[in-house]
């Protein structure tokens, strides 16, 4: 392919091929988020979309991806307080890692990196850490009684939606064992795949398990899940042996030469491919800008789903097949240690973010989405984390009555967010239950706990008013209409 070749038509080195393919897959996955949403919502949104497409013209360029990363991080930070999706956070983590690796390279060598492969010694281990933490945390959160119950589980709902896709109604049974199988397949894939990918001898099985699972996630019609799954397909490229990717690209070049060109490495053919890809990217930008209204978003969504299936079948599957056919390669656990070790602080912060739900601070964004997890300082439906430590800030507050309409009766808040909210609304007359005792504050601002002042932490963690049930936790998504799940 043009983006993977030198100017003289020779294929890049295996490490350069692996790095370039990751960045192409990654940028395409991040851009798919804007492809199904309005691009013109803000100038920052438009900026990182344009810079992402600009990077695809030269996907080995360091300064283009750095500009794309900075624009996306700025957009993410400006929108974070209004709510953030988990795949936005994953993308922000990877972009932050890239910027830190870029800066570390400059300080260490006193020169700018010429190619993205120059940053590979740091990007590869940190990319592996990001994949491992995210996927394992998602699987661990699903080890709860709600998710393992076919009548409550989000996996059961997603399975029912998959049956609405033409053809799948015949393949997937509507029996109870089919829903149970979907539940345990999800748990096994999300817990086993990251562990299998750590060790070189089991990495092939881990890759096949992970990529197969995320392919099924991406084609599900319940939501735009390919935005989420695409990021992990790209991150899995860091576990793939460079030789497998190199052989795949070499086969692709040979195929293109057979069907289109006599000499693929000739200047004419190289220019033809480069200009064709640039034209396609330019047309994509025009489509994003001028077809940015609601009626077009549905068609853009269908386009993304088609591209997802075609990309997985045409690009990812041949790589996996090439890998499975190749002899096993060994690498030590040192491959998880970046050249600039101080950047490990980013995955460590990611780990800390994923542990907070088990400290009584279930918040967003975390990898607990679609997991039926219901855990507070007073009760837990997790089968492993039964007793949640009470540090004071995570105590459960139940609202009995309030003069503030946003603090409705029967709703819950953690104490950290509760008193922080009242500090910004001191005139509130409220009655609540905390530590099993009912309290009444005629004027919230007179209470010493409220007078302590507010902080940004509850807002940064999106700790607001929510519903908590000590009973079974149902999935937030509803089952599809019965008529849609019938076999056609």
N, C-alpha and C positions, 0 to 999 in steps of 0.2 A: 504494500500500500504506500501511497505517496508520503504520508506523514511518517513512515517508518524507514524511509530510504534516505541515503545521502544524495548530494547533488549529482554525483557521478553514477547513480543508479544502484550502488552496492547496498545491500541490506545492513542495517545497523547491528551493533553487537547485541548478544542476548540480553545483557543487563539494560541496555538502552531500549531494546524492544519491550521488555517487561515494564520499565518505567513509563514509556510513552503510552503503552496500551492502558496502563492504569489511569493516567491522566485523561485520556480520551474517554474511557468508560465513566470516570468520575465526573468530568465536566458535563457529559451528556446526561448523567443521572441528576445532577444538581439543576441543570437547565430544564429538565422535564417538569420540575415544580412550577416554574413560571410558564411553561408551555400550556398548562391546564388552568392557570389563574391569570388575572389581569396583570399585564406587565406595567401599564401606565399608572398604577396605584401611587407611585412615588418616583421621584427622579433617581433615588438610590436603587430601586428595583430595576429600573431601566438601565442604570449604569452597569450593574453587575451582569445583567443579561448580555448587554453589548460587549462587555469585556470578556465574558465567557465565550461568546461566539468568535471574538477577535483572537482569543487564545487558540481555538480550534484550527485557525489558519496555519499556526505554527505550534503544534502541541509539544515541542521540546523546548520552547522558550521559557526561561525562568522569569523574566521581568513581566511577561504577559500574564502568567499564572499568578504572580505576586500581586499585580494590579487587580486581577479578578478576585483573589482571596481577600484583599483589603476592602474592596467594595462590598463583598458579601458580608464580611464581618461587621462593617459599619452599618449596613442595612439590618443585620440580625440584632445588633445592640440597640438600634433606634426603635425596633419593633418588639423587643423582648418583653417589656413591661405590659404590653397589650395582649400578650399571649404568644407562646412559642410551641411549634410542633417538634416532636422528638427528632425527625429527620433534619430539620433545620439546625438543631443543636449538634447532631453528628457531623453535619457539613461544616459547621463553625469550628468544631474541635479539630478536624483535619486541616482546615485552612489556617487555624492558629498554629498548629504544628509546623505547617509549611513555612509560615512567616518566621517563626523562631528558628527553624533550621536554616533558612536563608540568611538571617542576621548572624547566626553562629558561624556559618561558613565565611561570611565577610570578615568577621573579627578574627577568625583563625588563620585565613589565608591572605587577608588584606587585598582581596580582589573579588569581583562579582562572579557567581557561578555562571558558566556558559550554557550548560545544559541541565535539565531537570535530573538527569542521571547522576550529576555531580553531588546531588543532595540525597542520593539513594541510601548511603550508609546510615542516615538518620531516619529517613522517611519509611523505609521498609520495616524496621523494628517497631516504630511508633504506630504505623498503620496496622501491624499485627496486633498490637496491644489494644487499639481502638476496636477492632473487630471482636477480639476475645471478650473484652469487658462488656461491650454492648450486648452481644448475643447471649453470653452466659448469664448476665443480669436479667435479661428478658425471660430466659428459661427458669431461673431460680424463682422469680416472682410468680411464676405460674404453678409452683408447687403449693397450691392452696385448695381447700375443699370446694370452693366455688368453681374454679377452673376445671377440676377433675370430675365435676358433676355434669353429665350430659344434658340435664335439664336447665342448667345455668350457664354453662361454659361459653365463652366467646368463640372458642374453636368450633363448637357445635353450630353456632350461628353462621360463622364463616363457611363451614362445610355445607350448610343448607343453601347459602348464596351461591356456592360453586355449582350446585346442582341445577341452578336456574340457567346456566350457560348452555346453549344448544349443544347437545351431544353428551354432556356430562351427566344429565339426568339418567341416561342408560348405563353409564359406567359406574356411577357412585350410588350405592344402595341407600335407601331411606330408612334402613333398619337401625336399631339402637347400636348394634356393633359397629356400624359405619361411623357414627358420631363418636363413639368411644375410641375407635382407631385414630380418628383425626386428632382427638385430644392428646393421646399418648404419642402420636407421631410428632406433634408440635413440641412436646416436652423433651422427647428423646433427641430430636434434631437440634434444639436450641441449647441443650446441656452437653450432648455428646460431641457435636461437630467442632466447637471451639477446642475441646480437650484433644480430640483426634488430630487437629491441625497443628498442635504444638510439636508433636513428635514426628520426625521425618518418616519413620516406618509406617505410621498410620495416617499420614497426611493425605494420601490419595483417597482413602475412604471418607475422611473428614470433608474433603473438597466436594466429592460427589454428593455426600449427604447435605452439605450446606447449600450448594448451588441448586440441587434438585428442590430443596425446601423453599428457597427464595424464589425460584421460578414459579412454584405453585402459589406462593403468596402474591407475586406480582400479577398473575392472571386473574385473581379473584375479583369479582365485580362489586364487592361490598363498598369499596372506596378506591381512591387512587393509590393503591398499595405499591405500585411499581416505583413510585417516588422513594418509598422507604427501602424496598428490596434492592433497587438499583445501586444504592450506595454500598450495600454489603457485597453485591456481586463485584463491584469495582475493588473494594478492599480485599476480597479474596484473591485478587491477582498478586498480592504481595506474598501469598503462600505458594503460588504456582512456580515451578522451576522455570527460570528464564529460558532454558533450552526448549521447553514445551511450547512457550509462546513464540520463540524464534522459529521453530519448525513449522508452527501454524502459519506464521506470516510468510515464511518461505514457500509453503504450499499454496497460499493465497496468491502470491506473486506469480508462481508457475501457472496457476489456473488462469489468471488474468492474461498472462502472456499467450496461453494456448487459445483462448477464445477471442482475444482482441488484438494482440500485438505480436509481431514477429520477434521483437527484441524489447522486453519490458524495461530494460535498463537504458534504452536509448533516450536522448533528450526529448524527442518528440512525444513519446508515450508518457514520460514522467511529467512533462508540462501539461499534457492532456488530462491526466488524472488530477493533478494539482488544481488546474483551472475548473474542472468539473466539481471537485469538492468545495472549492471556494464559491462557486456559483450556487451550490446547494445551501451552503451556510448563509449566503446573502439573501436567498429567497426565504429561508427560515426566519431571518430577522424581519423582513418585510411582512411576512405572515403574522409574526408576533405583534408588530406595531399596528398594522392596519386591520387586523382581525382580532380586536381586543375587547369585543363586546360579548355579552352573555350568550347570544345564539351561536357564536363561533366556538365558545369554550367547550361545548359538548363534542363538536367534531374534532377539536384539538385533543380532547380526552381519548376519543376512539383512535385517533392517529397514534397517540402515545402507546396505547395498548397493543396496536399492531406492530409498532416498532419494537416494543418490549419482546413480544413473541419471536419476531424475525431476528432480533439481535441475539437473543438467547440461543435460538436454534442455529443461526448462521455463524455466530462468532464464539460464544462461550462453549457450546457443546463440542465443537472441533478441538478447542484447547484442552478440555477435560479428556477427550478421547486420546489426543496426542500424549497427554500426561500419563494416562492409565496404561498406555502401550509401552511407554518408555521405562527403562529400569529405574529403580528407586534411587534417589539421591539423598545424601546425608548432610545435615548441617547441625551444628551444636546449638545449645540453648543461648549461646552468645548472639545468635541471630535476632534475639529479642532485646538486645542491649544496643541502644543507639550510640553513634559516635559521639554525639554531644549529650551526655547522660543527664545533664540538668533539665533537659526538655521532658524527661520522664515525669516532671511535676504535672504536666497536662493530663496524662492518663491517670495519675494518682488522684487528681482533683475529680476526674470523671468517676473513679471508683468511690470516692467520698460522696459524690452526688447520688450514686446508686445505693449507698448504704443508709442514707437518711430516712427512707420509708420505714426501715426496721428499727429506727430510733424514735418512732412516733411522729415523724414529720413527713407523711406522705404528700408529695407535692408534684408539680410538673415544671419542666419536662423531665421525666425519667423513663426507663425502659419497662415500667409497670403497666403500660397501656395495653388494653384488651386482655388483661390478665386476671380479672375478677378479684384482685387483691383487696382485702379489707382489713387494715391493720391500724390500730391506734394504741394509745398508752393503756387502755382498759381492756381491749380484746383483740384477738387476731385469728384470722382463718387460715394462716399459713401453717403447713404441717410440720415445719422445722422451727421457725421462729414463733414460739408460743408466748413467751414472756417478753414484752417490749420494755426496755429500761425506761424509767421515769426520771428524766433530768429536770423536771419542772417546766421547761419551755414547751414540752409536748403534751401537757395535761389536757384532757378532753373537757371542753366547755359546752354544755347543752343550754340553748336559749329557751327560756320559758315564755317571756313576753318582752316586748321592746317598743319604744316610741319610734325607733328607726325602722323604716319599712324593709330595708335590706337585711336586717337581722330578724328573720322570721322565726316564729315559734316552731320548735322541733328540729331546727337546724343545729349544726355543730361547727365548732372552730377549735383549733388548738390554742392554748392559752397565750402563746407568743403572738399569734396574729390577733387574737381577741382584744387584749389590752392595748396593742398597737393601734387597732382600729378605733377604739374608744378614745385614745389620746388625741386623735384627729377629729373626733366628734364628742367633745366633752359634755354637751348638753343632753346627751341621751339618757333616758330613764329606762333602766333595763333590769330584768330579773333573770337569773341564770343558775345553773347547777354546776359546781366544780368540786372535785374530790368527794362526791356524794352528798354535798351539802348545798342547799339553796341559798343564794344571796340576792339582795335587792339593793341597787344603787339608784336613788332618786336622781342624782346628777353624777354621771360617770367621772367627770373631771375632778371630783372631790376625793376619789379613791387614790391612795398612795401608789398602788400598782399602775394606775393610769397616768399619774403625774410623773412617773419615771421617764416619760417621753417615748417617742416613736423611733423606729429604725427602718432602714431600707431592707433588712433581711426578709421580713414577711412578704414584702412586695416582690423582691427578687425571686423568692421561692414560690410565688403565686399561692400563698397560704390564705385562702379566703373562706367564705362561708360555704359549707358543703353538707351533703346528706351522709349520715353514717347509720348503718343498720347493724344491730348485733346478730341479726338473722342471716340467711343466705344472701350472698352478693350476686345479683344478676348482671349479665353483660349489658353495657350501655347501648349496644346495637340490638335492634329488634329482628325477630325472625322475618324472612321474606313472606309475602302473601302466599297462602296455600296454593293458589292457582298458578303462581310462577314456578313452583317447585315440582309440578307434575311433569312426568315424562311426555315429551312431545312425540 
